């Protein structure tokens, strides 16, 4: 072991209590950073999965102009067959074709203009959590021809119940008159008030007949194995639809840009909290090392008188600081990693989450993410900040005069 390293290690333990207090402060800071960053990342993942699972999916295959101009003429030809092909891709965990239109829906008592969504009933549950939020009746199936699924709020507005007849009037894809009489077969409650108030669901085959879509669909919603695999899934989808120039795939970032903006805003506010926490710890290291320099002034004065260069003493100071920070880093990673791993398994539950999860078919717990980035990002910044904290004591040492230092002045 180099002499400077041995001296630095010995100097650290001259005041064991002070050293352990500083190490404990850094370890606590690192533990909190690891857990908070992991929990924050886990909450983002839960938020993304919850929002994307309601309707949009991780990706969608659309006509290249549909996203900017969601008009019926920008549809996907042979959509049901294409969705079946997409389901065969190993990267795709779920795919379902949909039709999207608008119509006036009327019950015996009230009328309301709403969005009508035609779904592949047997596959919709693989890309959406809506089927799991059924509150009354049954979900759409082959046994419910001309059936309609209402949101709880739209059912309240129309004063419709299971078995009620709903008249649909709208415009077909080819400009024809779209009309049908539908029977309410089920009522869902997605937890999204506006969505439930303005959206109804029918079978895709019924939608295609009513709105004159033929074999066309508005889009195909898809789910990847995880949010982290979306890029690979999109590449596989693009390869499959490469021969159809009118189609393109869009990921969740394009489909729901507000989600990314919400995450970025939350990260910005969290960074402020993390920065304050790190600054407090860095100042504790600064205080520790400054005290070490001031109380060893006579010792440094003797060494300078014997010909030891200032740079050697400054190097020794930085070595001490690096060892101190390394101890805090290792202890913090060990504690923070264990804490993060425990809650990654059991999850973190906040008040009301379990009831909300049961009601809206969503997870009731947030699971922190254990990843090299969540484990190392915070501790490394604390380590670097702690080493830089030795700059001020180093400057004091650089200007130390051997004569005055030996005299204790």
N, C-alpha and C positions, 0 to 999 in steps of 0.2 A: 504494500500500500504506500503511495507517495507520502512524503513527509508532510506536505501541506494539508493533505486529506486527514492524516492522523491528528495534526494540530487543530484543525477545524472541528473534528469530532470531539476532541478533548475540551476545547473551549465551549462547545455547546452545553456540556454538562457541568460547567463550573457553578451554574445556578439552575439546578434541576427543576425546581418549582417553576421558575420563569419559563424555562424551555418547554416543560410539559403544558403549561397554560397556553403558550403560543401554539404549540402543536394541536392541542385540543380545540382551540378556536378555529384553526385551519381545517381540522378534520370535521368539525361540526358544520362549517360552511360548505365543505365539499360534499358531505352527506346530504345536506339540505338541497344543494344544487342538483345532485344526481337524482334525488327523489322528485324534486319539483319539475325538473326538465323531463324526466321520464313520465310523470303524471300528466304534464302538459301535452306531451306528444301523444300519450294514450287518449287524452280527452279529444284531441284533434282527430285521431283515428276513429273514435267512437262517433264524433259529430259528423264526420264525412260519411261513414258507413250508414249511420241513421238517416241522414238526409238523402243520400244517393239511393238507398234501398227503398225509400218510399215510392219513387216513380222513375227518376231519370236513368238510374243505372250508372255503372262506371263509364260506359261508352254507348254510343248510338251510331247506327249506320243510317244515313239519310241521303236524299238527293243533294247534290252539291249546292243547290240554291235554297234549300228548305230552311236552314237555320236563319238566314238573313230575311227570307220572305216565306213564312210558313203558310203557303197557299196550297190548296188541294192538287193543283196541277204538278207540283214538285213532289212526286211520290216515288216509291220504290216498286218497280215491276217485279212480279213473281216473288213478293215479299215473304209469303209463308214458306215457299220452297227454299229461299235464301236463308231464312232463319233456321230451317232444319239443317242446312249445310254448315252454318256457323256453329250450331250445337255440337257438331262432330269434331270441331277443333279442340285439341287437348288443353289449350290455354283458356278456353271459354268455359265458365262454370254455369252459365245460364243465358238463354237468348229467347226473346219473344217478340213477335211482330205486333204492331199496333196501328190502328187507324185513328185519326184525330179530326174532329169536325165540330161545328157549332150548330145549335138548333134551339128552337123554342119548345120547351117542355111544359105541358099543361096537365093538371089534375082536375078533379071536379071543382076545386075551390080556387086554385091559384095557378099562375103561369110564371115562368122564369126562363130567360135565355141562359143556356149553360153549354159547357164544353162536353161533347160526347166522345168517349174513348172506346174504341173497339179493341178487345184484348183476346189473345189466344189463351183461353181460360185454363187449359191444362198445363201451360208453361209460364203463365204470368207470375206464379208464386216463386219461380226461380230467379226473378229479377226485381220483384217488388214485395214490400211488406204489406201492401193493401189487403191481399186475401186473408192475412192473419189477423186483421182488425175487424172481422165480421162480428156484428153485434146481434143481428136478428136474421132469421131466414137462412138461406143457403147461398153459396157462391155460384157464379155462372158455370154452366156445364152443358154437355150435349142434351141433358134432360130439361134445360130451361130455354127453349126456343122463344125468341122475342122477349126475353127477360131483361130486366134492367136492375142494376145495382146502384143504389143511391147513397150519398154521404149522409151522415146523421143530420147535419144542418140543412142540406137541401131537402131531405125528407120532412123536416120540421116546417120548412118554408112552404112546401107544396101541400103540407098536411096529408102526406101519403103514408100508408102502412103496407105491410106485406100483403100482396094480392091486389093492391090498388092498380088501376089502369092509368097509364101516362101516355098522352098523345104527343108525338114528336113531329114537328114541322121544321123543315130546313131546306137547304139547297144542295143538290148532288154535285159530284166532282165535274160532271159534264154540263152543269147548268140546269139540269132537270129539277123537278120538284121532288123533295125527299119527305116522305111521310110514313108514319107507322104508329101502331098502337102497341105499347109495351106494358108488360106486367112486372110490378116490383117483386123481385124474388129475394132480395137481401138488402141490408143496411149496414154500412161500415162506418168506422170512426177512426180516421188516420191520425188525428191529433193536430192536423193542419187545418185551421178553421176556414181559410179562404178556399183551400183545395176542396174540402168537403162541401162547402156551400155552392161551388160553381162547377162541379164535375160529376158526371154519371158514367157508368160503365155498362157496355153491352158486349155480347160475343162479337168477335172479329167478323165471322161469317155474316152475322146480321148487319153489322156496320157496312160491309161491302155491298150487300144487297140494297140497303136503304139509301146509302149515299152514292150508289153507282160507281164503286171503286173497282169492280171486277176482281182481278187478282192482285191489285195494287194495295200497298199499305203506306202509311205516312212515315214510319221509321221502325227500326228494329232496336230494341233496348238489350244491352248485354251486361253481364257481370263477369269480372275477372276473378281469379282465385283470391286475390287480395288487392288492396289499393296500390301496393308496391309493385304489382305485376302488370299494371295497366299498360305500360309502354310496350312490354313484350306481347301482350294480348292484342294491342292495336296493330303492331307490326304483322302479326299472324292474320288479322282481319284484312288489313290492307293488301296482303298477298293474295287472299282469296277473292277479293273484289277488284283486283287490279284490271281485269278484262272488262269491267263495267265503268266506263269513264264518267258516267253521270252520277256515280255514287262516291261518297267519302265517309270516313269514320271520324267521329268527334269524341274527345275524351271529356271527363267531368269538368276539367278546368275551363273548357270552352262552353260546355253546356250550362254550368252554374258558376260563373265568375265571382259572384258575391261570396261564395264559400271561401275562396282563396283570399279575398280581401278581408273577410272577417278574421281569418287565421293570422294574416299579416298584422292586422291591427292589434290583436291580442298578444302576439309576439313582441311588438314594440312596447306595450305596457309592461309585459313581464321582464323584458330586458332592463327596464329602469329599476325594478325591484332587485334583480340579480346584481346589477352594477352597484347599488348601494350596499348590498351584503358583501360583495367582494372588496369594496373600498374600506369598509370597516375592518375587515381582516387584514388587508394590506397595511393599514395604519397601525395595527397591533404588531405586525412584523417590523415596521419602521421603528416603532417605539422600542421594541426589544433590542434591535441591532444598534440603535443610537445609544441606548444605555450601556450596551456592551463596549462600544467605542469610548464613551466618556469615562467609564470606570476603569478602563485599562490605559489611560493616557500615559501614566508613568512607565508602564511596560512597553508601550509603543515608543516612548521617548528613548528608552534604553536601547531598544532594537535599532532605532534610527541612528543613534550615536555610534553603534557598532558597525554601521555601514549597510544595514538592510534597507533596500530601496522602498520608497513609498508604494510602488506598484505591487511589490510582493505582499505587503501588508493588506493592500486593497484586494488583491486576489484571494488572500486568506479570508477576508471578510465576506466576499461573495461566495466562497466555498462553504462557509458556515451557513450563510443564508440559504444556499441551494440545498444543503443537507436538511436544514430545518423545514424548508418547503416540501422536500421530498418525503419526509416523515409524515407531514400533514396530508400529502397527496395519497400515500399508500394506505394510511389508516382510514382516510375519508372514502377512498374507492372501495376498500373492504367493507366498511359499514354501510355505505350508500348502496353498493351493489347487492349486499344481502337484503337490505330493506326493500330495494326496488324489486328484487326477484321474488320476495315473499308476497308483496302486494300484486305483482304481475300474475301470480297464481290465484290468490284469493280475491283480488279486486278491491277497489275502494268504492264504498257505497255512501252516497249523500242522502240526506233526509228527503223522502218523497220519491226517490228514483225507482224503488221497487214497485210501488203502486203505478207509477207512470209507465214503467216497462211492461207490466202486465196489461195495462189498458191499451197501449199503443203498439204492442208487439215489438218492443225495443229492449236492448240489454239493460239490466238493472244495475250494473256495476261498471266502473271504469278501470281498466287494467293498464298500469304503467308499462311503458315499452322499455325493455332491456336491450340496449344496442350499444356498440362501442362509442357511438357519438354521444349518447345520453350519459354514458359512464365517464367519458374522458373530457368532454368539452369544458365543463365547469371547472374541474380540478386543474386542468392544464392552464386555464386562464388565471386561476388563483396562484399557481406555481410561478408563472411568468410575472404576474403582478408583485408577488412576494420578493422575487429576485430583484426586480426594478426598485423595490422599496429600499434596497440597500444603497441606492445611488446617493441619497443625502448623507447618510453616515460615511460613505466613501469620500464624499467631497470634504467633510469635516476632517477626515483622516488625511486627505491629500494636503490640506493646509496646516497640518500639525507641525509645530516647531519643536525640534528635539530638546532644546534648552528649556523652554517654558513647560513642555510636557514633563520633563524629568523633575522640574521644580513643583509640579502639580498645579501650574497656573493655567 
